[in-house]
Amino acid sequence: MWPNKALLERDLWRTDILLWVSFGFVHVSPAVSSIALGLFVLQLILVGDTLPIKGVQRWALFLMAMALCWNMLSLWDSAHGGLATQSFLTDKAAADLQKMALGKLLIKLPWMIVLGLYAAGRRLNTVLYRAWPLVVLPLLWIAVSSVIHYLQHRAFYDQMVLESKPIPLYSNVYHIEFTVMVGGVVLLMLHGLMHAKVKDELSRKLLGASVLVLVVCMHILGSRTGLILLYAGGAAMIGLYLKSQTKQLLKVALVGLLLMGGLILLPSVQNRIANTMEDLTTTVRGGDVTHQSFGQRWIAWNTAVAQLKTPTAVISGFGVGTDDVLREAYDRLSVRLAERHRIGVHNQWLEGSMQSGWMSFLALLMLGFFAFGDGSKVDRMSGRSIWFALLIAMMFESLMERQAGILVLIVVFQGLMQEKNGSNSEIKTEYALNDQNK
């Protein structure tokens, strides 16, 4: 269940352990998380193995890195006078724009570097499945303790759910990103369990139980974005698995129905369903969406789409002034929402397109399907299933604009690119090979 002795004693700094340290510390100390992530990137540069990589995968990763670089350059360039001459930014100082741009650049820079290094074939050994408690236990601790807190004040928090308010978490991470983190880890662990990447029988049972607890906690605490990620990715992965394991179809179907039936009985889930139905009904009928989460997003999306029809939005976008562009459009279009309810884009597809042009940002998102080229065909399809789920989640939240969201993306790529091309085993070192021969 834990890393083997050789890994701990001789090969620790050739693994991705610093990434998982960063992933765990983001809940309590974003600064420590950033330092660990920076060291992980440096470690990948200095001691990462250089592996052969297929041409399609190499170009996909390289072009993703370039598209993200274009996004970052658009943000930085706009902060240095490009947008300061436009009417909706005349009241914003250049220093404020530069501060905003720098913050976004520092958040996105690690992922751009990691994509570039992966394109060059640089890899680190992963401890994801050999030391899965490093990844799962911090999330499990936060989720279970938050559920206990919810149960102690259930009547109050159930009402909050009915009003689209989040249930508090013992984490500094925003509640939507937290459920996306949990959903991403659950999908990675399902990938490991379905494809026998966790070897020890006891370890598999403990991991299965931990995943089940996380799924239940997600339904009690989680935002709809995280649940959409879980269901989209889980359905795709399980569907692919059952396609090759038809004998397991009935068993998996029964377990799934029992699990769904049990989850629907949870009061938090029932309230979330009731809130969603009211939200969608109000939005479709054109009612007052002042206090409706999806309704506010729908108005924001339509307003953003109207801005993307301009020539500027095709290639260059609006840079760091995206929120200001949206706010000005709200006023110009006379949107029927009080100013305090006029939210940001809350959609990474639209927000990224507004920042640097929809051509480059759509390319970034679509190229992800070609970036997973390691291992067997089943492994590649599992990777694409998780990327597909992330793309759907990004339609409801701008995941790349926060530290936790970028961490999820790096974690998913590292977890799914742990293998040599054409091999179902983890990257082999001389120590790992020696251990296998003993």
ZISUL-V260683 format. One line per field, one symbol per residue. ss: DSSP state (H for helix, E for strand, L for the rest). psi: psi as a letter, one per 20 degrees, with the letter a starting at -180 (. if undefined). A space follows every 10 residues. Layout:
ss = ???
psi = ???
This chain:
ss = LLLLHHHHHH LHHHELHHHH HHHHHLLLLH HHHHHHHHHH HHHHHHHLEE LLLLHHHHHH HHHHHHHHHH HHHHHHHHHH HHLLLLHHHL LLLHHHHHHH HHHHHHHHHH HHHHHHHHHL LEELELLLLL LLHHHHHHHH HHHHHHHHHH HHLHHHHHHH HHLLLLLLLL LLLLHHHHHH HHHHHHHHHH HHHHLLLLLL HHHHHHHHHH HHHHHHHHHH HLLHHHHHHH HHHHHHHHHH HHHHLHHHHH HHHHHHHHHH HHHHLLHHHH HHHHHHHHHH HHHHHLLLLL LLHHHHHHHH HHHHHHHLLL LHHHHLLLHH HHHHHHHHHH HHLLLLLLHH HLLLLLLHHH HHHHHHLHHH HHHHHHHHHH LLLLELHHHH HHHHHHHHHH HHHHLLLLHH HLHHHHHHHH HHHHHHLLEL ELLLLELLLH HHHHHHHL
psi = hrqrghgghh jgjjrkhhgh gghhihhhnh ghggghgghg ggghggjqqo qqqqgggghg gghgghhhgg ghhgggghil ihiiiqhijh jpqhhgghgg ggghghghgh hggggghhhi jpqqqqjghh lhhhgggghg gggghhgghg hhlggghhhg ghjkqqpqql qipqhghghg gggggggghg ggghkliogp gghggggggg ggghgghhhg hqrhghhggg ggggggghgh ghhimhhigg ghgggggggg gghhiphhgg hhgggggggg ggghikaokh kpghgggggg ghgghhhiiq hhigghajbi kghhggghhg ghjlpmpqhi jnraglohgg ghhhgjphgh hhggghihhi injqbrhggg hgghghgghh hghiiiqnhj jqghghgggg gggghikiqq pjqjrrpprh ghgghhi.
